[in-house]
Amino acid sequence: MIFSKIDSDFLHYLLANGHPSGERLPALAEISAETGISMGKLREQFEVARMLGLVKASPRRGINRTEYSFLPAVRLSLLSALAIDPAFFAAFSSLRAHLETAYWEEAVHQLQPEDHATLRTLVAAAWQKLSEPRIQIPSQEHRSLHLTIYRQLDNPFVVGLLEAYWEAYEAVELNTYADYGYLRAVWRYHEQIVEAICTGQVAEGKQLLIEHMQLLNERGLALEVQSQRSPPAPQPTRQPSHFASAGASHTVCD
């Protein structure tokens, strides 16, 4: 039995009663009276459930069941690991690289027209930031672009791991500085990846994704995708219209 492996009376109460996402639970005092669990023990176990993202609480709304997400548990463990040794980020980055390449075809085939539109918007917003007199790092666009590609996957564990990667990416402050030339190279790849997705060139998009991830090696990160790597390819020849000529408008795939 699964429940015998879960050492928490509160989690037994929460899960065995089948409370749906969004449902308001009784106050802890009521649960204590109903189950016989002491208030001290109940508060401790409730906090564990809250950190796992299974419940949330507020003074006005009380205790509510939340939709399951793998992210809270992974994020807490990953950030703890990084606090112990920041070098753990390289290992998790390698895992993320393998996940994105392994699930590429499945994720891209499930994207909807509105997802394509979101990807185009993110690329355009990133180039706008990079074109400003005072350059801004498009870190949020970077995170959103990658997560948008995989957001239609019906697999909360893959999605949770990918979301946790970006939490860690920000925690180690890789979103705060990058050489301008590196940023331009990254977003050239992003633009061409989005174009490949929009035009149904799934295999080409995957190859561009792998090449794009290899750029991070130049920043000292172990993001090798050894089993999928092909010999180094020349820099993509399709140049974004942003770089084509002065005053030309920047476009992405239609």
C-alpha positions, -999 to +999 in steps of 0.1 A: +000+000+000+012+035-009-001+050+023+021+027+044+051+044+028+039+079+038+049+087+073+025+115+080-010+113+095-020+146+080-010+135+045-030+103+051-060+125+060-055+148+030-049+121+004-073+094+016-103+118+017-097+127-020-100+164-015-100+179-050-078+209-060-092+242-047-114+226-020-113+243+014-102+220+042-114+222+078-093+241+103-065+223+119-084+223+152-113+205+135-090+180+119-073+173+152-107+167+169-118+144+140-086+124+138-072+125+173-038+139+160-023+163+185-022+200+174+016+201+177+021+171+155-006+183+131+011+217+126+044+200+119+029+177+093+008+204+078+040+224+072+056+195+053+025+193+031+026+230+025+063+228+015+054+199-009+029+223-025-001+201-016-019+227+004-018+264+009-031+286+037-041+322+043-059+340+071-089+348+049-093+316+029-081+291+054-065+259+042-070+249+005-060+218-014-038+227-044-033+211-078-004+187-078+029+200-090+063+183-088+081+217-087+079+225-049+095+193-038+122+194-065+129+231-060+134+227-022+158+198-026+177+214-055+182+248-038+194+230-007+219+211-029+231+243-044+235+258-010+257+228-001+277+230-033+270+253-062+287+228-085+256+207-083+241+231-108+262+216-136+248+181-129+212+193-129+219+213-161+230+181-177+198+164-167+178+193-180+196+191-214+189+154-217+152+159-208+147+187-234+162+167-262+145+134-252+110+150-250+115+174-280+094+156-306+066+148-282+065+184-269+067+201-302+039+179-318+016+189-290+020+227-293-010+246-304-012+277-327-015+299-296+018+284-283+034+293-316+022+328-313+036+330-277+070+318-289+070+344-317+061+372-292+089+361-268+115+362-296+104+396-307+104+409-271+139+396-265+153+413-296+136+445-286+154+444-252+187+437-269+182+466-293+176+492-266+202+519-261+206+505-226+206+468-232+184+446-210+190+409-205+159+390-218+161+365-189+123+362-184+118+357-222+146+330-221+129+311-193+094+315-208+105+304-243+119+271-231+090+263-208+065+272-234+079+246-257+073+219-231+042+232-214+017+209-233+034+177-221+010+156-200+038+148-176+040+168-144+074+153-135+092+164-167+076+198-165+084+201-128+121+193-134+123+218-162+107+245-141+131+237-112+161+242-136+150+278-142+146+284-105+182+272-100+194+292-130+181+323-113+194+313-079+230+310-092+225+343-110+231+332-145+202+355-155+220+386-143+250+389-167+261+376-200+284+389-227+264+408-254+279+386-281+268+355-262+232+369-258+230+376-296+242+341-304+217+326-280+188+345-295+198+338-330+194+302-321+161+308-303+147+326-334+156+297-357+143+271-332+110+289-332+110+292-370+116+254-372+088+247-348+063+270-366+071+255-400+070+218-389+108+212-392+110+192-360+143+175-366+160+207-376+146+224-345+160+196-323+195+200-339+194+237-333+184+231-297+213+208-291+237+233-307+222+261-286+228+242-254+264+236-263+268+274-262+265+272-224+297+251-223+315+284-231+303+297-198+318+268-179+286+246-175+285+209-181+256+207-205+271+180-228+245+160-247+270+133-257+247+107-270+229+131-293+257+154-304+268+157-340+301+172-352+302+210-346+282+228-372+290+262-387+272+292-373+237+293-387+236+310-420+200+324-417+205+357-400+177+374-382+164+404-401+174+424-371+210+420-383+204+420-420+204+457-426+201+490-407+165+500-402+151+467-414+123+454-392+129+422-372+106+393-381+101+358-370+083+329-386+048+336-399 
